[in-house]
Amino acid sequence: MNCSHGSTITTADNTWKMTWPETVEVAKMADKAGFEVLLPVARWKGYGGTTNFNNRTFETFNWASAVSAITEYSCIFSTAHVPLIHPVAAAKQCATIDHISGGRFALNIVCGWFKNEFEMFGAQWNEHEVRYEYATEWLRFLKKIWTSEKEINFKGRWFNSKSVWSEPKPIQKPMPPVMNAGGSVAGKKFAATQTDMNFVLLKERNMEGGKAQVDNLKMMAKEIDRNIQVWIHVYVVCRETEKEAKKYADYYIVEKGDNAAVNNLLKIFGMQSETLPSDVLNEFRRHFIGGHGGYPLIGTPEQIVDGMNDIIKMGINGILISWVDYKTECQQWIDEIMPLMEQNGQRNSKPSLE
Ligand SMILES: Cc1cc2nc3c(=O)[nH]c(=O)nc-3n(C[C@H](O)[C@H](O)[C@H](O)COP(=O)(O)O)c2cc1C
């Protein structure tokens, strides 16, 4: 919700405009209802088209710090493009937000794939292997800063820093959780070996294929005695009847989809990421317009909860949710879907903070 149009590439009415007053409203609504996580996308430039999708964005560390100050329960993420921020700066920004939130901060690190925005920085553009080698060194340095009680020297392939000092340390010990959203061979290896959570794009939308992908990621971590959570993005259309839900999904995706913007996104994503082969990427056009390549949950509240059972059976540990109209549809999720999920044993109710 830190980006204009959220995750929907459509000219339909009531898409997310992304203003601060509305951010406050939705963040407080979600926090009060017991959402475990609020997470921003790191984006510096829009994708063109009629919507100029994601053209207005709040910077993720500032967003996370302000959202931390107005919430009291949810974990607040920031998302960092590792080539665009120095670990010494990132360590302090993260620690600051961990204090503001009272130990509710987590970090999503991404290596970048949207070349156009990297060109704004004149930043070096590396091939996949090198991107994730860089991220490994970046994270190793960050973790040292978070945990060292004394000044440290750090010398690696990319960083050469002397007498590094950072106080205060994060509140969370040993450190805040770290997530990554890599999908290439190098990205998956990085997530499995270095992070606590991998935020993935499901390549197959069926039980067998989804479960195999999730099992494979968890196995990669198990092989080196680590545990990793796997999270996905879902886009939601919930209506009283299945027919109404499907009709609205077709309306905002097919009738009102911004084809120019999604073409730009798919072209660059296809060339610069190795998450999906190009023929599959085209099949995913509908999911990219519907919710940034996410997994669809479309139907009545009962059907959505059934869909959630499949997600749980695939071994997925967390979902990040997007809607066309954050204000009304997030409220609907809270009123109509969360109680059903609790009744079905899919999640626990929000614990009291007293
Ligand atoms: C669910 C999800 C969320 C992502 N969030 C961001 C983001 O906020 N900013 C960004 O530049 N890339 C983001 N990415 C892109 C990934 O970090 C990664 O670059 C992309 O999936 C391609 O994978 P690869 O780098 O391993 O080829 C996201 C990807 C996924 C699947």
Ligand as a Chemical Component Dictionary entry (heavy atoms), coordinates in Angstrom:
data_LIG
# 
_chem_comp.id                   LIG 
_chem_comp.type                 NON-POLYMER 
_chem_comp.pdbx_formal_charge   0 
_chem_comp.three_letter_code    LIG 
# 
loop_
_chem_comp_atom.comp_id 
_chem_comp_atom.atom_id 
_chem_comp_atom.alt_atom_id 
_chem_comp_atom.type_symbol 
_chem_comp_atom.charge 
_chem_comp_atom.model_Cartn_x 
_chem_comp_atom.model_Cartn_y 
_chem_comp_atom.model_Cartn_z 
_chem_comp_atom.pdbx_ordinal 
LIG C1  C1  C 0 6.429  -11.370 -3.944  1  
LIG C2  C2  C 0 7.589  -10.559 -4.501  2  
LIG C3  C3  C 0 7.886  -9.269  -4.010  3  
LIG C4  C4  C 0 8.917  -8.500  -4.544  4  
LIG N1  N1  N 0 9.170  -7.232  -4.107  5  
LIG C5  C5  C 0 10.089 -6.462  -4.758  6  
LIG C6  C6  C 0 10.299 -5.100  -4.442  7  
LIG O1  O1  O 0 9.673  -4.554  -3.543  8  
LIG N2  N2  N 0 11.198 -4.384  -5.179  9  
LIG C7  C7  C 0 11.929 -4.954  -6.169  10 
LIG O2  O2  O 0 12.704 -4.280  -6.814  11 
LIG N3  N3  N 0 11.780 -6.261  -6.453  12 
LIG C8  C8  C 0 10.875 -7.001  -5.788  13 
LIG N4  N4  N 0 10.699 -8.316  -6.141  14 
LIG C9  C9  C 0 11.576 -8.891  -7.162  15 
LIG C10 C10 C 0 12.543 -9.892  -6.565  16 
LIG O3  O3  O 0 13.339 -9.329  -5.553  17 
LIG C11 C11 C 0 13.436 -10.485 -7.626  18 
LIG O4  O4  O 0 14.329 -9.544  -8.145  19 
LIG C12 C12 C 0 12.611 -11.043 -8.751  20 
LIG O5  O5  O 0 11.641 -11.932 -8.235  21 
LIG C13 C13 C 0 13.479 -11.757 -9.728  22 
LIG O6  O6  O 0 14.181 -12.779 -9.097  23 
LIG P1  P1  P 0 15.714 -12.931 -9.404  24 
LIG O7  O7  O 0 16.356 -11.656 -8.937  25 
LIG O8  O8  O 0 16.159 -14.099 -8.572  26 
LIG O9  O9  O 0 15.800 -13.126 -10.882 27 
LIG C14 C14 C 0 9.680  -9.056  -5.584  28 
LIG C15 C15 C 0 9.394  -10.358 -6.047  29 
LIG C16 C16 C 0 8.369  -11.104 -5.522  30 
LIG C17 C17 C 0 8.109  -12.504 -6.052  31 
# 
loop_
_chem_comp_bond.comp_id 
_chem_comp_bond.atom_id_1 
_chem_comp_bond.atom_id_2 
_chem_comp_bond.value_order 
_chem_comp_bond.pdbx_ordinal 
LIG C1  C2  SING 1  
LIG C2  C3  SING 2  
LIG C2  C16 DOUB 3  
LIG C3  C4  DOUB 4  
LIG C4  N1  SING 5  
LIG C4  C14 SING 6  
LIG N1  C5  DOUB 7  
LIG C5  C6  SING 8  
LIG C5  C8  SING 9  
LIG C6  O1  DOUB 10 
LIG C6  N2  SING 11 
LIG N2  C7  SING 12 
LIG C7  O2  DOUB 13 
LIG C7  N3  SING 14 
LIG N3  C8  DOUB 15 
LIG C8  N4  SING 16 
LIG N4  C9  SING 17 
LIG N4  C14 SING 18 
LIG C9  C10 SING 19 
LIG C10 O3  SING 20 
LIG C10 C11 SING 21 
LIG C11 O4  SING 22 
LIG C11 C12 SING 23 
LIG C12 O5  SING 24 
LIG C12 C13 SING 25 
LIG C13 O6  SING 26 
LIG O6  P1  SING 27 
LIG P1  O7  DOUB 28 
LIG P1  O8  SING 29 
LIG P1  O9  SING 30 
LIG C14 C15 DOUB 31 
LIG C15 C16 SING 32 
LIG C16 C17 SING 33 
# 
